[in-house]
Amino acid sequence: MELDPHALHQIVQRIDQQMRCPQCGKRVIVDLAAVKVMGENFLLLELKCRTCNAYIVLHASLAGAEHIVQKGASASGYNVSSQLHFSEQELSLLQQALKDSGGSFEQLFQKYGKK
């Protein structure tokens, strides 16, 4: 199963909502950095309980997560931001504008932004 960044984020959020430490029962925080291995239909996460310092290796099956993965996302308009592309001209224009602004986005927006 192919996961786009949005779908992966949703899956990690669901795991975060339900994850409890098996030793002390307290809530364990799960974020994208905890994902160590991604397979065709599973995730392997490395977690640490901040209360009792227990290390947890979680094997999360993606069976049943097909509804999260949006098929034909570009056709339906979902997750368009992960599919944006700049033309070479736009990219070179942005690079030149950043050079002119000394690498500062703040100066860039002051110079070229709408007033």
C-alpha positions as CSV (number, residue, x, y, z in Angstrom):
1,M,0.0,0.0,0.0
2,E,1.4,3.4,-0.9
3,L,1.1,6.1,1.7
4,D,1.2,9.7,1.0
5,P,2.5,12.0,3.9
6,H,-1.0,13.0,4.8
7,A,-2.3,9.4,5.2
8,L,0.8,8.5,7.2
9,H,0.2,11.4,9.5
10,Q,-3.4,10.4,10.0
11,I,-2.3,6.8,10.9
12,V,0.3,8.0,13.4
13,Q,-2.3,10.3,15.0
14,R,-4.7,7.4,15.4
15,I,-2.0,5.4,17.1
16,D,-1.1,8.4,19.3
17,Q,-4.7,8.7,20.5
18,Q,-4.8,5.1,21.7
19,M,-1.2,4.3,22.8
20,R,-0.7,3.5,26.4
21,C,2.4,2.1,28.1
22,P,2.1,-1.7,28.8
23,Q,4.1,-1.3,32.1
24,C,2.6,1.7,33.8
25,G,-0.6,2.4,31.7
26,K,0.2,6.1,31.1
27,R,-0.2,7.7,27.8
28,V,2.8,7.4,25.3
29,I,3.4,10.2,22.8
30,V,3.7,8.9,19.2
31,D,5.0,11.1,16.4
32,L,6.4,10.6,12.9
33,A,9.9,10.3,14.3
34,A,8.9,7.1,16.0
35,V,8.3,5.4,12.7
36,K,11.4,3.4,12.0
37,V,10.4,0.9,9.3
38,M,7.5,1.0,6.8
39,G,6.5,-2.2,5.0
40,E,3.8,-2.9,2.4
41,N,1.2,-3.4,5.1
42,F,2.8,-2.5,8.4
43,L,4.7,0.1,10.4
44,L,7.3,-0.5,13.0
45,L,7.6,2.2,15.6
46,E,10.1,2.7,18.4
47,L,8.6,4.4,21.4
48,K,9.6,5.4,24.9
49,C,7.4,6.0,27.9
50,R,8.3,9.3,29.5
51,T,6.8,8.2,32.8
52,C,8.6,4.8,33.5
53,N,11.3,5.0,30.8
54,A,10.2,1.8,29.2
55,Y,11.1,1.2,25.6
56,I,8.3,-0.1,23.4
57,V,8.6,-1.6,19.9
58,L,5.2,-1.5,18.2
59,H,4.3,-3.4,15.1
60,A,1.2,-1.7,13.6
61,S,-0.7,-3.6,10.9
62,L,-2.2,-1.4,8.2
63,A,-5.0,-3.9,7.5
64,G,-8.2,-1.9,7.4
65,A,-6.4,1.4,6.8
66,E,-7.3,1.4,3.1
67,H,-10.0,4.0,3.7
68,I,-7.4,6.5,4.9
69,V,-5.3,6.2,1.7
70,Q,-7.1,8.3,-0.9
71,K,-7.0,6.8,-4.3
72,G,-6.8,9.3,-7.2
73,A,-6.0,12.1,-4.9
74,S,-4.9,14.4,-7.7
75,A,-8.1,13.9,-9.6
76,S,-10.3,14.6,-6.5
77,G,-8.2,17.6,-5.3
78,Y,-7.1,16.1,-2.0
79,N,-3.5,16.5,-0.7
80,V,-2.7,18.9,-3.6
81,S,0.1,20.5,-1.6
82,S,2.1,17.3,-1.6
83,Q,1.9,17.3,-5.4
84,L,2.8,20.9,-6.2
85,H,5.5,21.5,-8.8
86,F,7.3,24.7,-9.7
87,S,8.5,25.5,-13.1
88,E,12.3,26.1,-13.6
89,Q,11.6,29.7,-14.3
90,E,9.6,30.1,-11.0
91,L,12.3,28.4,-9.1
92,S,15.1,30.5,-10.5
93,L,13.1,33.7,-9.9
94,L,12.5,32.7,-6.2
95,Q,16.2,31.8,-5.8
96,Q,17.3,35.2,-7.2
97,A,14.8,37.0,-5.1
98,L,16.2,35.3,-2.0
99,K,19.7,36.2,-3.0
100,D,18.7,39.8,-3.4
101,S,17.1,39.7,0.1
102,G,20.2,38.2,1.7
103,G,18.5,34.9,2.3
104,S,15.9,36.5,4.6
105,F,12.2,35.7,3.9
106,E,11.2,38.6,6.0
107,Q,13.1,41.0,3.7
108,L,11.8,39.1,0.7
109,F,8.1,39.6,1.8
110,Q,8.7,43.3,2.7
111,K,10.2,43.9,-0.8
112,Y,7.8,41.8,-2.9
113,G,4.8,41.3,-0.7
114,K,1.4,42.9,-1.3
115,K,0.9,46.2,0.5
